[in-house]
Amino acid sequence: MPASPSTARAINDRLALRLLQREGPLTAGQLKTLTGLSRPSVADLVERLADAGLIGVVGESGEQRRGPNARLYGIVADRAHLAALDVRTEGVAVVVADLLGSVLAEASVPIADETDTVPAVERAVALVERTAKEAGVERLHTVGVGAPGLIDPATGELRDSTGLPEWHRRLAAVLQARFAARVVVENETNLAALAEQRDGAARDRDTFVLLWLGHGIGAAVVLDGVLRRGASGGTGEIGFLPVPGTGGMPSATGCEGGFHSLAGAAAIVELAREYGVSASAEAHEPYAAALVREAVARVSGPAAAATATPDSAPAPAPAPASVSAQGVGGRVDPSAGSEGYPRSSPRPLGGGGVRGASGFLDVLADRVALGAASVIAVLDPGCVVLSGEVGRAGGETLAARVRERLGRMTPLPTEVLAGTLGGGAVLRGALLMARDGAQDELFAPPER
């Protein structure tokens, strides 16, 4: 059954808007070529979209400087404004952007573990207000929030979870009330997968698994182009995966004894100590990432050290702490000794150097491959992306080691790629989610 004229117009309008989003400003002639529509149809849709305030003339073509055919049309970027938040246990990072996703302002603020719920929520909301004001934005259309924990598939809300601050759950409702905006919440690792798929290592891949290695540990599953959340929203809670070598088993209330105990930030810090690897902590990242970056620099030489730079994207600023207290996610670890390692860990095996760094990376790759192999055996994704601050710090050096081990552990062919967005992937994913949601609403045909 052919589409009605109104439906056909709506389809054409959406197609043109998506092209303008992807390609940037276009002339009417370029729209005609890319859409395959007739010249009169393109003229009609340009007029409709301009009347709706969605597109406007933004310049002239370099080839044609006169007449209507020279006009370049683009999406009106300030038609709506967006905010994106990366919510961590130790703080919040925020960006404010226009409808195209261009960042106008960004900031972060630490929120200490002991902060009460109401002050913590107010501090996060005040950060959004200040950042929007700095960007010259009076109204936010959509706010995207990335947070650790499970998202209820039925309600879209962050579920109550032990070990996570209560202010995480309260934040979305306060943001919605304060800004009269649509607020969308998603698990942080799922947002990292969205960002790596659009702008990073998994660009244009329909099926892959992302392993998040950072302050925490998790996974995101994308199959046939669809992000899989599971019946309860718990797909990818790989920290709870039972694995050998931890000396225990995870429980319903904690992932200690699971994969988290092998490849989480605290475990990486302890492993580095065993192999004599030390490093200077960088701001806004886990100390574990600095250790992995240092090890990569030692085994690969100056070229790798120059490219394995810390994440430059804003991340929640941790509460002030010495390097020795940054064993877990930039927060004070009560089990840490004066050198920043758990008191129970052994003294370094030797002076470190290239041999110690190589051994450290080898064992870390063994551990990561153990968790990845379990996921591969069930899902056969064909591609695993090592993301997060640690994944980016390890780069191709760590990815190659994991790839080699998986080649011996599983008959299923699997690429292992180093994520390119690091810790900034969550914030980027939250912004993409907010942009998609705002555009879906604004670009929808008017109700008749």
Secondary structure, DSSP 8 states (H G I E B T S, - for coil): ----HHHHHHHHHHHHHHHHHHH-SB-HHHHHHHH---HHHHHHHHHHHHHTTSEEEEEE-SS--SSGGGEEEEE-GGGSEEEEEEEETTEEEEEEEETT--EEEEEEEE--TT--HHHHHHHHHHHHHHHHHHTT-S--SEEEEEESS-B-TTT--B---TTS-HHHHHHHHHHHHHH--EEEEEEHHHHHHHHHHHHSTTTT-SSEEEEEESSSEEEEEEETTEEE--SSS-TT-GGG-B-TTSSS--BTTB-TTBTHHHHSHHHHHHHHHHTT------TTS-HHHHHHHHHHHHHH-HHHHHH-----S------S--GGG-SBTTB--TTB-TTSSBTTS---SS--HHHHHHHHHHHHHHHHHHHHHHHHHHH--SEEEEEHHHHHHHHHHHHHHHHHHHHHH-SS--EEEE-SSGGGHHHHHHHHHHHHHHHHHHTS----
